[in-house]
Amino acid sequence: MSFLDAAELKALGLDSYGKNVLISRKCSIYGASRIELGDNVRIDDFCVLSAG
């Protein structure tokens, strides 16, 4: 499984995210500017995050 690196995570445009955040490259994210993630979050393959 491959996760986004720090630069890619920042480029997503999330509202905010904590420490130790792992997001799979195969995850789909919609409305990233309205999503906040806390510390110690892992989002695996084929998950969909949507903030309409």
C-alpha positions as CSV (number, residue, x, y, z in Angstrom):
1,M,0.0,0.0,0.0
2,S,1.3,3.4,-0.9
3,F,0.6,6.6,1.0
4,L,0.9,10.3,0.1
5,D,4.1,12.0,1.2
6,A,4.2,15.2,3.1
7,A,4.2,17.5,0.0
8,E,1.3,15.6,-1.6
9,L,-0.7,15.7,1.7
10,K,-0.2,19.5,1.9
11,A,-1.2,19.8,-1.8
12,L,-4.6,18.1,-1.1
13,G,-5.8,21.4,0.4
14,L,-7.3,19.9,3.5
15,D,-8.6,22.5,6.0
16,S,-6.3,21.0,8.6
17,Y,-4.6,17.7,9.6
18,G,-2.7,16.5,12.6
19,K,0.4,14.5,13.2
20,N,0.9,10.9,11.9
21,V,-1.7,11.1,9.1
22,L,-1.5,8.4,6.4
23,I,-3.7,8.7,3.3
24,S,-3.7,6.1,0.6
25,R,-3.0,7.1,-3.0
26,K,-6.1,5.1,-4.0
27,C,-8.4,7.1,-1.7
28,S,-10.9,9.6,-3.3
29,I,-11.4,13.0,-1.6
30,Y,-14.0,15.5,-2.5
31,G,-14.4,18.9,-0.9
32,A,-11.0,18.7,0.8
33,S,-11.0,22.3,1.9
34,R,-13.9,21.4,4.3
35,I,-12.2,18.3,5.8
36,E,-10.3,18.3,9.1
37,L,-8.3,15.3,10.2
38,G,-6.9,14.8,13.7
39,D,-3.8,13.0,14.9
40,N,-3.0,9.4,14.2
41,V,-5.4,9.0,11.2
42,R,-5.0,6.3,8.5
43,I,-7.3,6.3,5.4
44,D,-6.8,3.1,3.3
45,D,-7.4,2.1,-0.3
46,F,-10.8,2.8,-1.9
47,C,-12.1,5.0,1.0
48,V,-14.2,8.0,-0.1
49,L,-14.1,11.2,1.9
50,S,-16.7,13.7,0.8
51,A,-17.6,17.1,2.3
52,G,-20.3,18.8,0.3
